[in-house]
Amino acid sequence: MSILTKMLKKKQVQRKNDNFRQKLDHSIPGELLIHKDYQENISRIKGELGNSADLGIRELKIGPYQGALLFIDGLVDGKGINEFILETLMDKKVPIEEFDLFQFVLDQTVALGSVSTITNWNELFDKLLSGCSIILLNGCNKAISGETRGGETRSIAEPTQQLSIRGPKDAFTETLRTNTALIRRRIKSPNLWIESMKIGRVTQTDIAIMYVKGIADEEIVNEVKQRLNRIDIDAILDSGYVEQLIEEQTFTSFPTTYHTERPDVVSSQLLEGRIAIVADGSPFVLTVPAVFVQFFQAPDDYYSRFDLSTSVRMLRILAFFIALIGPSLYIAATTFHQEMIPTTLAIAIAAQRENVPFPAFVEALIMEVTFEILREAGLRLPRAVGQAVSIVGALVIGQAAVQASIVSPVMVIVVSITAIANFSTPVFAMAISARLLRFALMALAALVGFFGIMLGLIVMAIHLCSLRSFGVPYMSPVAPFSGENQQDVFIRYPIWALKYRPRHIARGNIVRTGENQKPAPPKHGNSHESDDTKGN
């Protein structure tokens, strides 16, 4: 009986969810605007919106005819409405003889760049709630939509996370069209295609898919579209929602999609064959497919000389491994492998830990958790206060913990170096992965020493090799190894030597650099000397 009861309850819950979805889908009637009385249409709009206070209604008189202008206050450009709709409608002389009023207003009156005809309620509410202005005319069973989107939006500012010393200083905003325009300014090609869709039954969030036709793999583009079309959720409030709904594998600490706030980064990845996903209301743009080595590449790498970029990139990779296994190496060495520590240093560490009552693992765990709490507090507090709390809190707590013999000075140094190394990772999502895995490696080091660390790294490598991002192996081009794609992995070749796009990403035009691009001195000597010789 209990099994039958559970099945019946499950069916009842599913039936309620289906009814709720149908109610949401059909809450706006889809029949034609057949009523010619514009007052009836206004009453219907008011009723559907619950007499919302932000619904603006302006009664119009176009010659002997009547109509109304409807808009949502805060989503429209008020100046544009006054100049290009109201003034032109009121100043226009209407012929007295019989004519098509709707076509006259549509063709000769509304002075906007984008004007369309609306024939059903779904389209009307979609346009109205997106920031367009709606014109209803008495005696017409259709409506006119004018593009008047505006309102208060955040201006373009510098990036706050992915900073660079050299390069562009603009960042994405929360406006979809502004973000696509920032990319379009950099890639002035008709092959840059933008496809739009709406996701979210309630929010109806605008999503744009961007890719370069002829470079991006059509199979990956179709896969992106299919995954986005499969999303069935009531709200999309940020690109992070989309990221969690389209990622290939949920149970992994490594990011399988790349997000950035820099238009130049998105542009460069589009030119490599990737696909960008832009969500309205989010200043972060997703790019797919993503590979592991991509998260260690910073924008500065391509704006500086190749030797400097390579050395800094190698330093980042070293810092990632320090952040990953730094505390676990200390725990393993002091607990199981004291013979590997120089004698003088081992005696100094033993003298410092003489009064510490905890083993090395508990000592490291206390300090790591304390630093994580301080870091989280610094992020959540106001910016002026957060930095002071992070720095002063770390200094005061670290010093007090040493004096109270809770931790040793060496442990404070190890945890501090680990925390600083963690900040060297260019992408925050990969830095979080290292922070989470660090605790697992610390536990393995406390159990079986270096063997546990090696076992944990082997399991992590196997897990990384098993991951895929939209069908592309996550460790490409390292595993599977591709010799011709090693030009921008650990060592960044000069720009003129980066002739081909990554073959594991791009499937179309893979050549991006012409022949004979290597800089070289003039073949026939100094041009000034030849000019002087001619003069003599």
HUSULMO-V378445 format. One record per run of one state. SS is the DSSP state (h for helix, s for strand, l for the rest). FROM is the first residue (numbers start at 1). LEN is the number of residues. Records with the same first field share a line. If there is no record, write none. Layout:
SS: FROM-LEN ; FROM-LEN
This chain:
l: 1-1 ; 26-6 ; 33-5 ; 49-6 ; 63-2 ; 73-3 ; 77-1 ; 92-9 ; 109-6 ; 119-1 ; 129-4 ; 138-5 ; 147-2 ; 150-26 ; 187-5 ; 200-5 ; 213-5 ; 230-9 ; 247-11 ; 261-2 ; 271-4 ; 280-5 ; 289-3 ; 297-2 ; 303-3 ; 336-2 ; 341-2 ; 353-7 ; 381-2 ; 404-5 ; 423-5 ; 449-1 ; 467-1 ; 470-2 ; 474-9 ; 486-2 ; 489-3 ; 493-2 ; 498-2 ; 501-10 ; 512-15 ; 536-1
h: 2-24 ; 38-11 ; 78-14 ; 101-8 ; 121-8 ; 176-11 ; 218-12 ; 239-8 ; 263-8 ; 292-5 ; 299-4 ; 306-30 ; 338-3 ; 343-10 ; 360-21 ; 383-21 ; 409-14 ; 428-21 ; 450-17 ; 483-3 ; 495-3 ; 527-9
s: 32-1 ; 55-8 ; 65-8 ; 76-1 ; 115-4 ; 120-1 ; 133-5 ; 143-4 ; 149-1 ; 192-8 ; 205-8 ; 258-3 ; 275-5 ; 285-4 ; 468-2 ; 472-2 ; 488-1 ; 492-1 ; 500-1 ; 511-1
